[in-house]
């Protein structure tokens, strides 16, 4: 057997592994690992700050951003270790290479979702005043992270690069691709969108703040499903959305 044939055989076996119908239960360890890593890193960084008698309030945002970056890197590395024998890097690169024909899909879906969000937010102005909001609390918390210009490189790494990988792994890979095998893909698609929206509702003053995130979550899922559950497509679209948002925030600072 030639070297090329052998490599193709290994690649096909790895590809079949990712398409199998059995639930990959160990992947769900990623959820507690991520939560534990995030909390431990925050506590560790706070402890280090207090040892140098630095005011915690002054470093609250850097601590949050650095812990988010480190926990995301830890999660992605553990996922890699779990699946390195399954050609995870080669499979991921192949999935990204398959996206070229979908460029217009990404652009048109982004434009459509942006228009829908603007329409939704306009409609909320007709709600009783107690239910209205000018900005979602999640967006206001995000904007506060941009107060320090020197944090922009770290914010870019966290928001534009790492967050899409982590959130798509959790919301699309685990909820839809894996749990969909057990509870049907339709049900888990709906749950994925709702959970995505709810987790962006931290500190929300109005229940209607969830609407924009349901639209965004639905747009990501649409791209994910129409490309044949290609996680690279969901990550790429999520990156596109966050990149545009990042640029708009920076230019308006």
N, C-alpha and C positions, 0 to 999 in steps of 0.2 A: 504494500500500500504506500503510495507517495505521501510526502509530507503535506502537500496541499490537500489531498483527499482526507488525510487524517485530521487536519485542522477543520475542514468543512464538517466532518462527522462530529467532532467535539462541539463545534458551534451549533449544529442542528440539535444535538442532544440538550445543550444548554437552552436553546430557544424553546424546545419542547417542554423543558422544566417550567419555564415561566408561563406556558399556556396550559399546563395540566389542570385538571378539574378538582384535585384534592386541595383542601385548605392548608396553607402554609402557616401553621399555628405559631411557630417561633417568631415570625415577623411582628406579632402583636406585643412582644416584649419591648418593642421600640417605644411604645407609648409610655409605660412607667419609667423606662430608661431616660427618655427625654425630660419628663417631669422632674424626676429625681436629680438629674444632672443640672437642670436649670436652677432648681432651688439650692442645691449644694454649692454651685458656683456663686450664686448671689450671696449666700451666707459667708463663703470663703472670702470673697472680694470685700464685703463689708467689714469682716474681721481684719483684713490686711489694712484697710483704710483707717480703722480705729487705732491700730497699732502705731500709726504715724501721726496720730492726733489731728487728722484732717477732718474737716466738717463734712459729714456724710451727705448733707443736702447739696453741697457744691459738686459732688461726684455721683449723684444719684443717676443721672442719665448715662454717663460713661459706664457705670457699673451695670446698668440694665443692658446696654448695647453689647458690651464685652461678654457678659454672661450669655446673652442670646447667641452671639457668634460662636462662642466656645461650645455651648450645648448643641448647636446645630452641627458643628464639625464632628463632635463626638458621636452624634446620632448617625450621620452619614458614614462615618468610618466603621461603626459597629455593623451597619447594614452591609457595607462592603465585606467585612470579615465573615458575616453570615453567609454570603453568597459568592465569594471570590472563586470557588471551585465551579460555580455555575456561569462563569464567564461574564460576570456582571458588567465589567467595564466595556467589553466588546459588544455586548448586547445593547448597552446604553448608547454607545456611539452609533451603532446601526440604527437604533430608533431615531436618533437626532438626524441622521443622514436621510431618513425617509420623509422628513418634514418639508423638503423643498417645494413639492407640488402644492403644499397647503399654505403658502405665503399669503395669498389673497384671502383665504379663509380666516387667517388670524387677523388681518387688517379689517376685513368687513365685519367680523364678529366683534372686534374691539369698538369699532365705530357704532355698531348697532347697540351694544351694551351701554356705551357712554350716552347715547341718545335716550335710551330707556331710563337710565339713572337720572338724567336731567328732567325727563318728563315726570318720573316718580317723585322727585324732590319738589318739583313745581306743584304737583297735586297735593303734597303734604301741607302746602301753605293754606289750603282750604280746610284743614283740620281745626278743631277747637284749639285755642291758643295754648292750652295746657299740654297738648300733644305735639305741638310743633317744635322744630329745632332748626338752628341755623347751620350747625355742623354736627356730625355725629361725635360722640365722646371719643370713640376710637381714633377719628381723624384729628381731633384736638390734641390727644395725647401724642399722636405721631408728629404733628406740627411742632409740639414743644421740644422734641428731640433735635430739631434743627436750629435751636437757639445758639448753639456753639458751632461756628463754621469749621473749627478744627476737627469736629467729629464727622464731617461729611464723608470722608473716605470709608470710615467704619460703618456708617449708615448705609452707604452704597453696597458694601459687601453683605451686610445683614439683610437689608430690605430687597434689593434687586437680585442678588445672587443666591444667598442661602435660604431665605424664607420660602421662595417658590419651591425649591427642592424638598424642604422639610414638610411644608403644608400639603403639597401634592402627594408625597409619600404617605402621609397620614390620612388625608381626606379621600384621595382617589385610589391609591394602591391598596390600602388596608380596607377602607369602607366599601368601595365598589368592586375592585378586582378580586379581593379575597372573600369578604363577607357576602358578596354577590353570589358566590358559588353555593352558599348555604341558604340565603334568604331571598334570592332572586335579585337580579341586577336592577330591575325597576325600583323595587323598594329601597335598596341601598343607595341608588342614585338620588332619590328624594331625600333620604336621611343625610347623605353626604352634603347636599346643598343646605339643608336646615342646620346641621351641626356647624358647618362653615360659617353661616350667618350668625348663629348664636354665640360662637366663640369670638366674634368681633363686636360683641355688645357690652363689653366691660364698662361698667359705670354709666350705661345708657340712661338718659333722662326721659326718653320716649320709646315705647315699644316699636314705633314705626321707623326707628333708626335701622332696623334689621333689613328693610326693603332693599337698600342699595347693595348690601352684601349678598342678599339672595340672588339679585340680578347678576352680580359678579360671579358668584359661585355657580349659577346656572350657565353662564357663558363659558366658564372653564370646563364644566362637565360636558357641554355641547361639543366643544373642540375635542375633548378627550374621547368621547364616544364616536364621533363622526370619523375620527382617524383610527378606529379599531381598537380603542382602549390603549392608545399609545401614551404612556405616562410622559414621555418627552414632549409631546404636544401640549399637555396640560402645564408642564413646567415652563415651556417656552412662552405660552400665552400669558401665564401668570407673571413671568419676567417682563414681558412687554408692557402689561398693565402697570406694574410697579415702577418700571423705568420711566414711563411717561409721567406718572404721578411724581416721581422723584425729581425729574427735570423741572416740572411746573412749580414745585415747591421751591426749588433752588433759585429759579429765575425771578420768583416773586418775593424773595427774602428782602 
